[in-house]
Amino acid sequence: MLSCWASSGDLASSTACRDAAARLQECMRKPQAKGKPRVSSINYLLARTNAQR
């Protein structure tokens, strides 16, 4: 998605990036696989950084 926006300048996803936006939305609607709960990667990285100090 980011590469489509960068290469075409179609930030509204109205022309060149329409298909990429639709695929991303479809992927995000799917339920997460069983097992690990979803964890924010930002919080994980901040916790690791603070633990090393």
Contacts in CASP RR format, 6 or more apart in sequence:
PFRMAT RR
TARGET T0000
AUTHOR 0000-0000-0000
METHOD contacts of the structure
MODEL  1
MLSCWASSGDLASSTACRDAAARLQECMRKPQAKGKPRVSSINYLLARTN
AQR
1 17 0 8 1.000
1 20 0 8 1.000
1 21 0 8 1.000
1 24 0 8 1.000
4 10 0 8 1.000
4 16 0 8 1.000
4 17 0 8 1.000
4 20 0 8 1.000
5 11 0 8 1.000
5 13 0 8 1.000
5 17 0 8 1.000
8 15 0 8 1.000
8 16 0 8 1.000
8 17 0 8 1.000
9 16 0 8 1.000
10 16 0 8 1.000
10 17 0 8 1.000
13 20 0 8 1.000
13 21 0 8 1.000
32 38 0 8 1.000
END
